[in-house]
Amino acid sequence: MVLDSNNQSFRENVDKISRLSFAVGVYRPPSEGGSASLLLRITENCPWNKCTFCEMYKGQPFVYRSVDAVKKDIDTVKAMVEEIQEVSRKIGQEGRLNRDVLRTLLSVDPYLNENHCFSTVFNWLYYGGKTAFLQDANSMIMRPNEFIDVLEHLRKTLSTLTRVTSYTRSKTLAQRKLEELIAIRKAGLDRIHVGLETGDDELLKIVRKGVTSAEQIEGGRKAMAAGFQLSEYWMPDLGGRERWRQHAENTARVLNEINPHYIRSRPFVPRQGTEIFEDYEQGRLHISSPHERLQELNVMIENLQVTSRVCFDHNMNSWSNKNGGLLFSQSYEGYKFPEEKQVVLDLIREGLSIHKSRHIDIKELIAMGSL
C-alpha cells in the first residue's frame, strides 16, 4: 500500500526529512562501504596533511569539531530515522525499510535522491543500521574525554549499532596512554583503520609520514592491548624500484611486531597534485611493473609471521589469474594467516607465470589519464 502523496501529514514527514542535515565527509574504507556504514564527521579533514602521496585533504584546513556540534549531528540522524520510519508505518510497512518506502518518499520529493544525508541514513537503515564510521582522517585526535562523550551519546542515541569504526594515525595511538585507549574502546569504538603504508624508516621520512617504525609498533601494540579490532594498511610499491626490498622487509617486520587483526593491501598509485607524482614525472621515482610488484609482494608475504587476515580488498589489487579473472579474492575478510599463507604465495607464483601483458600496468593507466 502506498499512501496518497497529497496527504498533508505524510508530506510533513517528507518535508522534515528534506530539511534535516548533518556533516558527512567523502572518504571511508571500502569495508565500511561494503557494510553500508553510517558516515558521521567527527573531525574535518586531516590534522597532519603532509604525506607526499596523499591528495585526499590537500588544500583543506583541519577542523576540530566541538562535542556539541557532533552530538547535534547524531541527534539529527535520529530525527531523520524517526521520520523515515513514520513514513514506513503510514504506508503499511510497520517501520520496515524497503523499495516501496523509498519509491514513496521520492514520489513526494524527487530531490531526496540528491540529498547525501538522506541517502546515507536510508542505506544504513535499509541494511540493518548496524555499523557506523566516524570521519575524517584521524578521529582519535579528539581529546579522550570528549571522544568518550561523543561515543557514549552515539551508542545511546542509535541503539541498533553493533560496530563503530574510525581512521586514526599510528603516531596518535603511540601518544595516547593505554588507559585512555581502553576507556575509548569501552565507550563504544570497536575497530580502527591505520595507514601504516610502510615500515621502512628511510621511506617514512621520504614520504613525510610523520612517524617512525618504532612509533608504529608502539601505537599498534597499544591498540591491540586496548581491545580494538585493528586494520593496518600498507602500500605495495611505495618505494618504487629504488627501495622495494627494504620497503617489503621492514613493513613485514613492523606488522610482525604488531600482529593486527587485518593487513590490507593498497597498491601505490601516484596521484596528480601530489609531490610524489612530481617525483614520478621527473624520474626520481620509478614505478615497478606488475611482475615486479608481485615479486615485492612475495618478499613481504614470505616474511610475515602473523595470525592476521591478509586482504586485497581494493580495486588496485588488479593482477590477473590464468583464467583472466582477479588473482586475489577481494573479500573484506581476506586470507587467514598462517593457515592460508601458502595459498597467497601460490597465487603470487601463478601471477608471475602469466605474461606481463595480461596484468594491468599502473604506468599505462597514468599515461592514458585513467587515474
N, C-alpha and C positions, 0 to 999 in steps of 0.2 A: 504494500500500500504506500503510495506517495501522496502526501498531503498537498492540497492546493496551495501553490506558492503565493497566492494572493491573500492567504490567511495572515492577518495582521500580527498575531502572536508569533507565528513562525518567522515572518520577515524580521521581527525584532531580534530574534535569536541570531539570525544570519548577519544583521547589521552590527550587532555587538561583536561577533567574531571578526568581521572585517575591520573593526576599529581597534582591535587588540594587537599589540606588537611588543616584541622583546628583542634583545640583541642576539643575533645569530651570525657567527663567523663563516668563513669559507671552508677551512681545512679540518679534516678529521682522518684518522687511519682507515684504510679500506675495510678492515674487520668491523669497524663501528658502522660503516655504511651497510655492510652485509647484515648486521643485526638491527638495522633501522633505528639506531640510537637517537634519542632526543638530543639536539645540539643546544647548549647553553653557554653563552660567552661570559666567563668569569673574569678574565682579563682580556685586553685587546692587543693583538699583535705580539711582538717578541721583545722581551727586555734585553736580550743580548744583541741579536740582529747584525752580527759581524761576520758570520760564516761566508767564505768566499764562494761557496757552491749553491747557496740558497737565495732564491728570488722571492720567496713567499711573502715576506713582510717588508721588502725594501721600500723606503720612502714613506713608511707608515710609522708614526710615533707610538711608543708603548703607552698604554693607558691602564693605570691601576684602578679598577672599578671599586666603588665603595660597597660595603656589605649591604647597605640599604638598597642600592641600585640592583644588585644581584637578586636579593630577596624579592624585590618588586617584580623582577622578570619571572621568577619562579611562581609567584602568585598569579601573574598574567597567564602563564601556561595553564595553571589550574583552572582559571576562569574560562579559558578557551576550551579546555577539556569538558567542563560542565555544560557549556553552550552546545558543543557538538553532540554530546550525549543526550541533551534535552531534545535536539532536533531528531536524533535517532528514535527516541521514545515517541515523539509525536507522529512519526511515520510508521509506528508499529514494530520497531526493531528492538525495543526494550533496552536501549542504551548500547547495543552492539554496533560495531562499525563494519560496513561492507560497501560494495559498489553502489547499492541503491541509496545509501546515505550520501555518498559523495555526489552522485548524479543529482540528487535533490538539492543539495547545497549549491551546486554550480548552476542549477536551473534558476535559482533566485539571484545569485551573484556570480556570473562567469569569471569575474576578475579575481575571485578567490584562488583560482588556479595559478595566478601570478604572484600570490602572496606567500613569500617564503616562510613566514612564521606559521601560517595555517598549514602549508604543505608538510613542514617539519613535524608539527603536532599530530596532524591526521595520520601520516605514515607511521609515526611512533605508536599511536593508539591502534592502528589497523593491525600491526604486527605484535600486539600484546602489551605495549607500554612497559617493557622490561628493562631496557638499558638506556643510560644517558652518558654523553660525552661532554666534558667540561673544556671549553675552548679558552684561550688560544694556545700559544706555543709553550707556556710554562706556568700552569695554574699553581704549582707548588711555591711560586714566588710570593704568593699571598702570605701575610703574617699568619702563623699557625693558628692563633686563637680566632682570627677572622675566617680562615678557611674552614675550621671546625664549625663555626657558627653557620656558615653557608651550607655545609654538608648536612648538618642536623636539620636545618629548615627544609632542605631539598627532600630528605628522606621522610620527614614528617608530612610534607605537603603532597608529594607524589608517591603515595604509599605502594604503588604497584612495582616500583623499581626493584630489581634484583641485582643489578650491577651498575656501578658508576665508575667511569674511567677518565683519564686525562693524560695529556702530554706533560713531561717535565724534563729538566736537564740533569745530567749526572752531577754537575757542579752544585746545583741547588740541593740535591739529595745529600751530597757529601757535607754541605754546610749545615744541614738540619741535624738537630740532636735526635738520637734514636727514639727517645720518649715522645718527642714531638711527632715523629712519623707514625709511631704506634697510635697516638691519640687521633691523628688524621685518619688512619685506617679504621679505627673503631667508630669514628664519626660517620663513615659511610663511603670512603673512596676505596674501591676494590682493586682496580687494575691501573697501572701506569705504563705509558709508552715512552721510551727513551731513545733519542737519536744518538747512538754510540758512534756510528759512521766508520770509525777506525780505532784500533787500539795502539797504533804506532805513534809515538811521541813526536817524531820529526814531522810526520804528516799532519798531526793535530795542530802543530804550530803553523805549518804552511797554509792550512785552510782556515786558520783563526777560529778554531772551535772553542777556545777559551777554557780548556780543561786539560788535565794531564791523564795519562793512563792510570796512574795511582789514584787519582780522584774518581775516575770512572769505576774502578774496582771498589773503592770505599763507598761511593754512592749506591752502586748496585747491591753490594752486600747489606747495606743498611735497609734498602728497600725490601730485600728478601727477609731480613730479620724482623722487619716490622709487620710482615704478613701480607704485603701486596703481591698480586699476580703481576709479574714483571715481563714486559716485552722489550727486547733490545733490538734496534735496527742497525744494520751495517750496510755499507756501500761498496760492493764489488767494483773494482777498477778506479776507485777514488785516487789512488796513487799513480794511475796510468802505467805505461810500460816502464817508467823510470823507477817506481817504488812498489811494484806489485807484490813481490815476495815478502818484503818486510811488513807491508800492509796486511797480507793474509796471515802471516805467522803471528804477528803481535795482536791482531784482532782476535784470533783464536786463543791466544794466551790470556787476554783480558776476560773473554767470555768464559773460559775455563775457571777463572778465579771467582766469577760472579755466579755462574750456573743458573741463568734466569729460566723462567718457565718457557719463554718463547724467544727464538732468534729469527729475525725476519730480514730477508734479503731485499735490498732496494738498489739495484744496479745504477751506477753513477751515469748521469746524463748532464753534460754542460749546458746550462740554460742561458739564453740570451739575456743580457742585462746584469750578469754576474761577473765578478772578477776572474773566476776560474774559466769562464768562457773566453775571455780575452787571452788567458794563458794558452788555451787550446788553439785559438785562431792564429796566435803569433808563434806557435810552435814550441812553446815552453813546456807543454803537456801533451803527451801523445796517447790517445785513447787506444786501448787494446782491441784486437779483433775478437769476434765471438769465440773462437777457439782459445785465444789467449785468456779471455775471461773465464772460460771453463777450466783452464789449467790453474789459474789463480784460485778458483773455487775449490778445485781438487786439493790444493795445499791447505786451504782453510779447513775444509771438512776433515781431511786426514788428521789434522792437529786438534780437532775438537774432542774434548773428553768431558762431556756434559750429560745430564739427564733431561735436557731441554727438548722442546719441539722445534724443529728447524723448518721454516716456512718460506715459500716462494710466492706469496700471495699479492703479487703486483704485476701489472701487465708488461713491465720492462724485463721480467724474467722470461724472455721470449725465445729461448733456444728451442729448436725443433727436435723431435724424436724421429726414428727411422720411418714412421708411418706418416709423417707430415704434421702431426699434432704437437702439442706442447710437451717438452721434455719432462718438466716437473709439474706435479699437481699444484694448482693454485688454491688449494684448500687453506682456510684460515687456521686449521689445526696442524697442517704440515706433516712432517715425518718425526716419529718419536725416536729419540736417541737414548741409549746406544743401539736399541733393537733394530732400527731401520737405517743405521749409518751406512751399512754396506749397500743397501738399496740405492741410496743417494750417490754413492761412489760409482756404482754400476751404471746409473743413469748418466753421470758425467762422462764415463767412458763411452757410452753409446753416443752422446752428443759429439764427442771428439772424433768418433769414427765416421761421422756424416760430413760430407763435403761442405766447405765453408759457405758456399753459395746458397745453401738451404737454410742457413740461420739469418736472422735479422741483424744487420750491421748498423750500429748506432751512428757511425760516421756517415753512412749513406743517407740515413734519415735526416741528419742535421743538414747535409748538403742539399737535400730536396726541400728543406724548410718544413719538414713534417713534425719537428719537435720544438 
